[in-house]
Amino acid sequence: MSEPSATRPPLVTPVRVVCAVLLAAPFVALLWVDSYATDKPALIGIPFFYWYQLMWVILSALMTGLAYVLFTREERRRKALRPTRGGEQA
């Protein structure tokens, strides 16, 4: 049978919301092309259009890594709270 909902942690937690925002931000930033479809300001001679996209490659990697760390930490915590079949904690 299923466990009572009082013993289960909620599926939507603040950590999971932060992870979702971290993963969605690069998509939103890069799909809104009008925000960066310009030449200026140039950075060491590279037009804004190009260095903005390259900046998001680096930021996306960092944000994905942070989301991974937060999510795995949350999953370990949830697994530690989950009771085993014998009634003991794992």
C-alpha positions as CSV (number, residue, x, y, z in Angstrom):
1,M,0.0,0.0,0.0
2,S,1.0,3.6,-0.3
3,E,2.4,5.6,2.6
4,P,0.4,8.4,4.2
5,S,1.2,11.7,2.6
6,A,2.2,13.2,6.0
7,T,5.4,11.0,6.1
8,R,6.5,11.9,2.5
9,P,8.4,15.1,1.9
10,P,6.7,17.4,-0.7
11,L,7.6,16.9,-4.4
12,V,7.9,20.7,-5.0
13,T,10.5,22.2,-2.7
14,P,12.3,25.5,-2.8
15,V,15.5,23.7,-3.9
16,R,13.8,22.1,-6.8
17,V,12.3,25.5,-7.8
18,V,15.8,27.1,-7.7
19,C,17.1,24.2,-9.9
20,A,14.3,24.7,-12.4
21,V,15.0,28.5,-12.6
22,L,18.8,27.8,-13.0
23,L,18.0,25.4,-15.9
24,A,15.4,27.6,-17.6
25,A,17.3,30.9,-17.4
26,P,19.7,30.2,-20.3
27,F,16.8,29.2,-22.6
28,V,14.9,32.4,-21.8
29,A,18.0,34.6,-22.2
30,L,19.0,33.2,-25.5
31,L,15.5,32.8,-27.0
32,W,14.9,36.5,-26.5
33,V,17.0,37.5,-29.5
34,D,15.9,41.2,-29.6
35,S,17.7,41.7,-26.3
36,Y,21.1,41.0,-27.7
37,A,20.8,41.6,-31.5
38,T,23.2,44.5,-31.6
39,D,26.8,45.2,-32.3
40,K,27.5,47.5,-29.4
41,P,28.9,47.3,-26.8
42,A,31.9,45.5,-28.2
43,L,34.3,43.6,-25.9
44,I,37.9,43.7,-27.1
45,G,36.6,44.1,-30.7
46,I,34.0,41.3,-30.5
47,P,30.5,42.5,-31.2
48,F,28.0,42.2,-28.4
49,F,25.9,39.6,-30.3
50,Y,28.8,37.1,-30.2
51,W,30.3,37.7,-26.8
52,Y,26.8,37.6,-25.2
53,Q,26.2,34.2,-26.6
54,L,29.6,32.9,-25.6
55,M,29.1,34.3,-22.1
56,W,25.9,32.2,-21.8
57,V,27.8,29.1,-22.8
58,I,30.0,29.5,-19.7
59,L,27.1,30.6,-17.5
60,S,24.9,27.7,-18.6
61,A,27.6,25.2,-17.7
62,L,28.0,26.8,-14.2
63,M,24.2,27.0,-13.7
64,T,23.7,23.4,-14.8
65,G,26.5,22.3,-12.4
66,L,25.0,24.2,-9.5
67,A,21.5,22.8,-10.3
68,Y,23.0,19.3,-10.3
69,V,24.8,19.8,-6.9
70,L,21.6,21.2,-5.3
71,F,19.4,18.5,-6.7
72,T,21.6,15.6,-5.7
73,R,22.0,17.1,-2.2
74,E,18.2,17.3,-2.0
75,E,17.8,13.7,-3.2
76,R,20.3,12.4,-0.7
77,R,18.4,14.2,2.1
78,R,15.1,12.9,0.9
79,K,16.5,9.3,0.7
80,A,17.8,9.6,4.2
81,L,14.3,10.6,5.5
82,R,12.6,7.7,3.6
83,P,11.8,4.8,5.9
84,T,12.7,1.3,4.7
85,R,10.3,-1.6,4.6
86,G,11.4,-2.9,8.0
87,G,10.6,0.5,9.6
88,E,14.2,1.5,10.0
89,Q,15.7,4.6,8.4
90,A,18.1,4.0,5.6
